Amino acid sequence: MAHVVPVVASNALGIPWALFAFGAFATNDAIVKWVSAVLPVMQIAFVLTLGSLLPVMAVIWREGGFRDFWPSVPGLVALRALFATTSALLAFSAFARLPLADVYALIFTIPLWVTILSVPVLGEQVGWRRTSAVVVGFVGVLVMVRPGEASLEVGHLMAAGCALCASSAYLVTRRIGGRARGGTQLLAVSVAMLAVTAPSTLLAPPAAAPSTFALLLAGGMLQGIAQFAIWQALKLSPASVVVPFQYSQLLWAVVYGYLLFDAWPDRATLLGATIVIASGLYIMQRERRLGRQVRVVV
């Protein structure tokens, strides 16, 4: 006998995968911050990427292996890999300098940057509602960084740069559309990351305890598994359902910050982050109503 599954229940099937994925990403970020006390960011990124290769290959295998693997738009895939690699390196550098929650609060401006950049890059029109949401979102950023009251650090600029590069990667992903498989794009990012980080790592081999490298490799595998989990979540639920759960990373950041680094976000950070998140969620809702597909940038 056929069973009718309610739409709401069907759409919710990807939520556990999404929660796991974003929790895993946050755990990997906590590992990066922990290890940054003894290793430079480039070497951290190199070892993490090695650890992520096995799960990435699993995604490729699930998509049919290397048959029809080469994209029809290699230039765009390479450009996306460049933006994603730069975004990751900036994020790792910011994690080394700032509390996790502070970095996430600035990275959450990605929907705001996407809205701004979609006008010159994609030729889209942005109405007054989304424009207002962008303005409110950046007011939230000002609440967090408190110019003139608190010192603006390099880490803040790195986190903002991470958001800008991730937004660019998102827009390139929209340009690519269905002309490149997800596994192809993931492997391209891994190759780009290894190419950028290998020289400094191999010329000056990292000196750290074996347990540190084991932890990084585990973090890399976790990051790769999280990418696979996002892939699964998007198969089971619309992106408009999956993407908002990225904001759960802020909760993980507060927990890890308190337990591992004795750091607790102040009121200004929490208030500003709340404003940014609310603006981002509103923009996502408008994108959904306008019929545009929301994608997760990993």
N, C-alpha and C positions, 0 to 999 in steps of 0.2 A: 504494500500500500504506500502511495506517495505521501510524503510529509511536507507540509507547508511551513517554511521557516520565516518568522516575522522579519521584516526588513531591519528593524532596530537590532534584533538579536544577531542577524547576519553581519551587520556592520560592526558589531562589537567583538567579533571573533578575533580580530587582529590586536585588540587592546592589550591582552596579556603579553603578546610578543613585543609590542611597543614599549610597555612599561619595563620589561626585561632589558630591551635594547638600550633605552636611555639610562637605566640604572647601570648597565655594563659600561656605557661610555663614561658615565660619571666616575665609576670605580677606576677605570683606566686613567682618567684625568687626575684622580687622587694619587695613583701610583706615580704618574709623571711628576707631580709636585713633590712627593716624598723623595724620589730618586734624584731630583734636580739639586739636592743639597750636596751630592757627591759626584755627579756627572753633568757635563754640558749638554745643552738641548739637542745639538746635532747628533751626538752619540746616542742619546735616549731615543730619538726618532728613528735612527738606523736600526737599533735592536728591536724596537716596537714593530717596525715594518716587517722585519724578518719573522717575528712571531705571528703576524697577521696573515702571512702568505697562505698557510694551510687552509684556514677558513675561507679566504678569498677564492682559492682553487675549488673549494667545495661549492661555492656559489656558481662558478663557471661550469662545473660538472653538472649541477642541477639545471643549468640553462642549455645543456646539450653539448658540453665539452668545447673543443676548439674548432668544431665545424661551423663555418660561417662566422668565425670569431672576429675577423678583421672588419672594422667599421667602414661605412661608406663615407664618413666625414672624419677622417683621421686628424685633420687639423683642429677641428672643434674639440675632439676628445683630448688631444694634447693640451689645448688651451685650458680646458676644464681641469685637467690634471695639474697644470701649473698653478692655477688659482687655488685648488684644493690643497696642494702641498704647501703653498705659502701661508694659507689660512691655518693649517695645522701647526706649522712651525711657530707662527705668531702666537697661537693659543698656548702652546707648550711654554714659550718664553714668558707669556703673561702669567701662567700658572706658577712659574718659578718665582715670580716677584710679588704677586698679590694673593689675597685669600680667594679660594675657589668661588665663593658666592659673588664677589666683586667682578670676577672675570665673566662668569655666566651672565650676570645682569647686563653687561655691555655686549656680550655675544648675542643676547636676545634681541638686539636691535636689527638683526638680519631682515625681518619683514619690512622694517622701515626703509632700509637701504634698497631692498628689492623694489619697493614702490617708487622710490626716487629714480633709480637707475633704469627702470622699465620704460620711462619716457624717452630718454635719448637712445637707449640701446635697442628697444623693441618697438618704439614708436607708439606705445600705448598712451591712452588718455586717462588721466587720474582725476576723478571728480573731487568735489569739495569735501565729501565725507572721509575719503582715504587721506586727502591732504591734511585735514584736521587731525586725523589719527596720528599721522607722522609728526605733526607739530607737537601734539600732546606727548607722544613717545619721547621726543628729544627733550621736552621739559622734564620728563622722568630721568633722563640721563644727567641733566643739569642738577637735579635734586641729589643724584648719587655722588657726582664728582665735586659738587659744591665749590665752584670756582671762586677764588678769593678767600675762601674759608678753610679749605683743605688743599694740601699740595697735590698737584697733578703729577703722577709718576709716569715713567716710561712704560710700565706695565699697563696703565690705562690706555695709552696710545696703541700698544700692541694688541690689546683686546679689541679696540675699535677697528684696527687694521684687519684683524681676523674676521670680524663681522663683515667688513667691506669686501674682502676677498671671497668669503663664503657666499656673499650675495652675488658676486660676479660669477662664481661657479654655478650658482643656481640659474642665472640667466642664460649661461652657455648651455646648461642642461636642457633648458626649454628650447633653445635653438636646435639641439641635437634631436630632441623628440624621440621617435622610435628607430632612429637610424644607427643606433649603437646599443648593444646589450649592456645590462647593468654590470655583469661580470667583467666585460671589456673595460668599462669605465673605472671599476674598482682596481683592476690590475694595472691600468695606466697610471693611476695615482700612486700605487705601490712602486712601480718602476721609477716614476719621477722622484719619489721620496728617496729611494735608494741611490739614484744618480746624484742627487743634491747632497746627501749626507755621507755617502761612502768616502769621498776624498779626505775629509777632516777626520773621519773615524779610523780609516786605514793608515793614514800618515801619522796619527798620534793615537795608538790603540788605547782604549779606555782602561783605566786602572780602578777596579772596584772589586768588592767581594763577589764570589760566585753566586751567592744568594741574591745579590742585586741584579745580576743578569738574568737569573731564573725568574725573579719577580717581573722584570721588564718583558721577558718572553711570554710569561703568563698574561701580562697586561696586553701585549700585542695580540695574542690568541683571543683574549676576551674582546678586544676591539673588533677583530675579524668576525667573531661569533655574533657580536652586536649588529654588524652590517648584514649578516645573514638573517638575523631576527627582524631587522627592518624590512628586508626583502620579503620575508614571510608575512609580516604585518600588512604590507601593502598589497599582498595577494589576497588577503582575507578581508580587508577593510579599505574604504576610500581614504585617500591621502588626507582629506579634510578631517577625518576622524583620528588618524595616526599622528599627524604633525603636532597638534597642540600638546601632546604628552611629552614633547621635548622639554616643556617647562617644569616637568617633575625633576629635572636635573638640579634645579635650585634647591629642592628639599634635600637631595643627596649631598649637595655641596655644603649645606648647613650642618648636616649630620657628620660628614667626614671632616669638615673644618673644625668642629668642636671636639670630636674624638681623637683625631690624629694631629691636629696643628694648634689646638687650644685657641681657635679663632672663632669669633661670633660676629656676624654682620651687625652693623649698627643700624639705628632706626632709619637714617637717611638712605642707606643702601637698600633696605627692605622696602621702604616707601617708593623709592625710585624704580626698583625692580618691578614692583606691583604695577606701577603706571606703564612701564615699558611692556610688560606682559599683556596688560589689558589692551593696549594699543595694537600689539601684534595679533592678538586673538580677534580683535575687531577687523583688522585688515584681512586676515585669513577668511573670516566670515564673508566679507565683501567679495573676495576673490571667488569664493564658492558660489555666491549668488550670481556673479558675472559669468560663471561657467568656465573659469580658468582652473587648470589642474594644479594643485599644490604638490610640490615635491619635497622630499627630505634630502638635504645635502649632507653627505657623509664623507 
